Amino acid sequence: MAKVAISLPDDVSEAIEKNRLAIGITRSEVIRKAIEEYLRHEKKRQLEERYIQGDLDCPETAEGIDWVARVGLAALAGDSWEQEGEN
């Protein structure tokens, strides 16, 4: 496991200390969890950005939407809407 030294403003350090004492975990764990959450958030943001860019690069067309609706309806038409065991 890598060790990293960081500098924090006093108010942030005090908030971390207060929080960690209240929930009974180490300072390292508070900071590790915060970084992990930040990384999850960044990954989600990047995926959303890629999704939006993909939509801008290749937007849906009326024809494409119509095709999806027709295929979806055709697929659903063949399904039984009754739950198994029901008459």
Secondary structure, DSSP 8 states (H G I E B T S, - for coil): ---------HHHHHHHHHHHHHHT--HHHHHHHHHHHHHHHHHHHHHHHHHHHHHHHS---HHHHHHHHHHHHHHHHTS--S-TT--
